[in-house]
Amino acid sequence: MMDQTGGWTGDWMGGGTWIMPALGVLMVVLLVIVIAKLSKK
């Protein structure tokens, strides 16, 4: 378990290549929600 968590945190802190795509997806989802709420009013 220590090895797995250590490698995971090291990969997350070092590379973090998934952070940008994840942020992009989150932004798109938030935009869709905002647009849906605005169009409902």
The first five atom37 places (N, CA, C, CB, O) and aatype in JSON, in Angstrom:
{
  "aatype": [12, 12, 3, 5, 16, 7, 7, 17, 16, 7, 3, 17, 12, 7, 7, 7, 16, 17, 9, 12, 14, 0, 10, 7, 19, 10, 12, 19, 19, 10, 10, 19, 9, 19, 9, 0, 11, 10, 15, 11, 11],
  "atom_mask": [
    [1, 1, 1, 1, 1],
    [1, 1, 1, 1, 1],
    [1, 1, 1, 1, 1],
    [1, 1, 1, 1, 1],
    [1, 1, 1, 1, 1],
    [1, 1, 1, 0, 1],
    [1, 1, 1, 0, 1],
    [1, 1, 1, 1, 1],
    [1, 1, 1, 1, 1],
    [1, 1, 1, 0, 1],
    [1, 1, 1, 1, 1],
    [1, 1, 1, 1, 1],
    [1, 1, 1, 1, 1],
    [1, 1, 1, 0, 1],
    [1, 1, 1, 0, 1],
    [1, 1, 1, 0, 1],
    [1, 1, 1, 1, 1],
    [1, 1, 1, 1, 1],
    [1, 1, 1, 1, 1],
    [1, 1, 1, 1, 1],
    [1, 1, 1, 1, 1],
    [1, 1, 1, 1, 1],
    [1, 1, 1, 1, 1],
    [1, 1, 1, 0, 1],
    [1, 1, 1, 1, 1],
    [1, 1, 1, 1, 1],
    [1, 1, 1, 1, 1],
    [1, 1, 1, 1, 1],
    [1, 1, 1, 1, 1],
    [1, 1, 1, 1, 1],
    [1, 1, 1, 1, 1],
    [1, 1, 1, 1, 1],
    [1, 1, 1, 1, 1],
    [1, 1, 1, 1, 1],
    [1, 1, 1, 1, 1],
    [1, 1, 1, 1, 1],
    [1, 1, 1, 1, 1],
    [1, 1, 1, 1, 1],
    [1, 1, 1, 1, 1],
    [1, 1, 1, 1, 1],
    [1, 1, 1, 1, 1]
  ],
  "atom_positions": [
    [[0.83, -1.2, 0.0], [0.0, 0.0, 0.0], [0.87, 1.26, 0.0], [-0.95, 0.0, 1.23], [0.58, 2.22, -0.72]],
    [[1.93, 1.26, 0.8], [2.8, 2.43, 0.85], [3.43, 2.7, -0.52], [3.9, 2.23, 1.92], [3.56, 3.85, -0.94]],
    [[3.83, 1.63, -1.21], [4.44, 1.79, -2.52], [3.43, 2.37, -3.51], [4.97, 0.45, -3.03], [3.77, 3.27, -4.29]],
    [[2.2, 1.86, -3.47], [1.18, 2.34, -4.41], [0.88, 3.81, -4.19], [-0.11, 1.51, -4.27], [0.87, 4.6, -5.13]],
    [[0.63, 4.19, -2.92], [0.3, 5.58, -2.63], [1.48, 6.49, -2.96], [-0.11, 5.75, -1.16], [1.3, 7.59, -3.49]],
    [[2.71, 6.02, -2.65], [3.9, 6.82, -2.93], [4.05, 7.05, -4.42], [0.0, 0.0, 0.0], [4.33, 8.17, -4.86]],
    [[3.86, 5.99, -5.21], [3.98, 6.13, -6.66], [2.87, 7.02, -7.22], [0.0, 0.0, 0.0], [3.1, 7.8, -8.14]],
    [[1.66, 6.88, -6.64], [0.53, 7.68, -7.14], [0.76, 9.16, -6.89], [-0.78, 7.23, -6.47], [0.58, 9.99, -7.78]],
    [[1.16, 9.49, -5.64], [1.39, 10.89, -5.3], [2.58, 11.43, -6.1], [1.65, 11.06, -3.79], [2.55, 12.58, -6.55]],
    [[3.61, 10.62, -6.28], [4.77, 11.05, -7.05], [4.39, 11.34, -8.5], [0.0, 0.0, 0.0], [4.83, 12.32, -9.08]],
    [[3.56, 10.47, -9.08], [3.12, 10.67, -10.46], [2.22, 11.9, -10.56], [2.38, 9.43, -10.97], [2.31, 12.68, -11.51]],
    [[1.35, 12.08, -9.55], [0.42, 13.21, -9.55], [1.19, 14.53, -9.43], [-0.6, 13.07, -8.41], [0.88, 15.51, -10.12]],
    [[2.18, 14.55, -8.53], [2.95, 15.77, -8.31], [3.93, 16.02, -9.46], [3.7, 15.69, -6.99], [4.13, 17.16, -9.87]],
    [[4.55, 14.94, -9.96], [5.58, 15.09, -10.99], [4.98, 15.38, -12.36], [0.0, 0.0, 0.0], [5.2, 16.45, -12.93]],
    [[4.21, 14.41, -12.89], [3.66, 14.6, -14.25], [2.39, 15.42, -14.22], [0.0, 0.0, 0.0], [2.36, 16.55, -14.71]],
    [[1.33, 14.84, -13.65], [0.05, 15.55, -13.61], [-0.47, 15.86, -15.0], [0.0, 0.0, 0.0], [-1.09, 16.9, -15.21]],
    [[-0.23, 14.96, -15.96], [-0.66, 15.22, -17.34], [-2.16, 15.13, -17.47], [0.01, 14.23, -18.3], [-2.73, 15.62, -18.45]],
    [[-2.83, 14.5, -16.5], [-4.29, 14.34, -16.59], [-5.02, 15.55, -16.02], [-4.74, 13.08, -15.84], [-6.24, 15.68, -16.18]],
    [[-4.28, 16.45, -15.37], [-4.95, 17.59, -14.71], [-5.55, 18.54, -15.75], [-3.94, 18.36, -13.8], [-6.7, 18.95, -15.61]],
    [[-4.8, 18.88, -16.79], [-5.3, 19.82, -17.79], [-6.53, 19.29, -18.53], [-4.2, 20.14, -18.8], [-7.53, 20.01, -18.61]],
    [[-6.51, 18.07, -19.06], [-7.72, 17.54, -19.7], [-8.89, 17.46, -18.73], [-7.44, 16.15, -20.28], [-10.02, 17.73, -19.11]],
    [[-8.62, 17.09, -17.48], [-9.7, 17.02, -16.48], [-10.29, 18.4, -16.25], [-9.17, 16.43, -15.14], [-11.51, 18.55, -16.15]],
    [[-9.44, 19.42, -16.15], [-9.94, 20.79, -15.97], [-10.76, 21.22, -17.18], [-8.77, 21.76, -15.75], [-11.79, 21.88, -17.04]],
    [[-10.31, 20.85, -18.36], [-11.05, 21.19, -19.58], [-12.43, 20.57, -19.57], [0.0, 0.0, 0.0], [-13.42, 21.23, -19.9]],
    [[-12.49, 19.29, -19.2], [-13.79, 18.61, -19.15], [-14.69, 19.26, -18.1], [-13.61, 17.11, -18.84], [-15.88, 19.46, -18.34]],
    [[-14.11, 19.6, -16.94], [-14.9, 20.24, -15.89], [-15.46, 21.58, -16.37], [-14.05, 20.45, -14.62], [-16.62, 21.9, -16.12]],
    [[-14.64, 22.36, -17.07], [-15.1, 23.65, -17.59], [-16.25, 23.47, -18.56], [-13.95, 24.39, -18.26], [-17.23, 24.22, -18.52]],
    [[-16.13, 22.47, -19.45], [-17.19, 22.22, -20.43], [-18.48, 21.83, -19.72], [-16.77, 21.11, -21.43], [-19.56, 22.31, -20.07]],
    [[-18.37, 20.94, -18.72], [-19.56, 20.51, -17.98], [-20.21, 21.7, -17.27], [-19.2, 19.41, -16.95], [-21.43, 21.84, -17.29]],
    [[-19.39, 22.54, -16.65], [-19.92, 23.71, -15.95], [-20.62, 24.65, -16.94], [-18.79, 24.46, -15.21], [-21.69, 25.19, -16.64]],
    [[-20.03, 24.84, -18.12], [-20.65, 25.7, -19.14], [-21.99, 25.14, -19.55], [-19.73, 25.83, -20.36], [-22.96, 25.88, -19.67]],
    [[-22.05, 23.82, -19.78], [-23.31, 23.2, -20.2], [-24.38, 23.39, -19.12], [-23.11, 21.69, -20.48], [-25.53, 23.69, -19.44]],
    [[-24.0, 23.22, -17.85], [-24.96, 23.38, -16.76], [-25.46, 24.83, -16.7], [-24.32, 22.99, -15.4], [-26.66, 25.07, -16.56]],
    [[-24.55, 25.78, -16.82], [-24.93, 27.2, -16.77], [-25.86, 27.53, -17.92], [-23.67, 28.11, -16.81], [-26.88, 28.19, -17.72]],
    [[-25.53, 27.08, -19.13], [-26.36, 27.35, -20.3], [-27.74, 26.73, -20.13], [-25.69, 26.82, -21.58], [-28.75, 27.34, -20.46]],
    [[-27.78, 25.5, -19.61], [-29.06, 24.82, -19.4], [-29.92, 25.59, -18.41], [-28.85, 23.36, -18.91], [-31.12, 25.75, -18.61]],
    [[-29.31, 26.08, -17.33], [-30.07, 26.84, -16.32], [-30.58, 28.15, -16.9], [-29.18, 27.12, -15.08], [-31.71, 28.56, -16.63]],
    [[-29.75, 28.81, -17.7], [-30.14, 30.08, -18.29], [-31.27, 29.87, -19.3], [-28.95, 30.76, -18.97], [-32.2, 30.68, -19.36]],
    [[-31.2, 28.8, -20.08], [-32.21, 28.57, -21.11], [-33.54, 28.16, -20.48], [-31.73, 27.49, -22.09], [-34.6, 28.37, -21.08]],
    [[-33.5, 27.58, -19.27], [-34.73, 27.16, -18.61], [-35.53, 28.36, -18.11], [-34.43, 26.22, -17.45], [-36.76, 28.33, -18.07]],
    [[-34.81, 29.44, -17.72], [-35.5, 30.61, -17.16], [-36.31, 31.34, -18.23], [-34.49, 31.58, -16.51], [-36.96, 32.35, -17.94]]
  ]
}
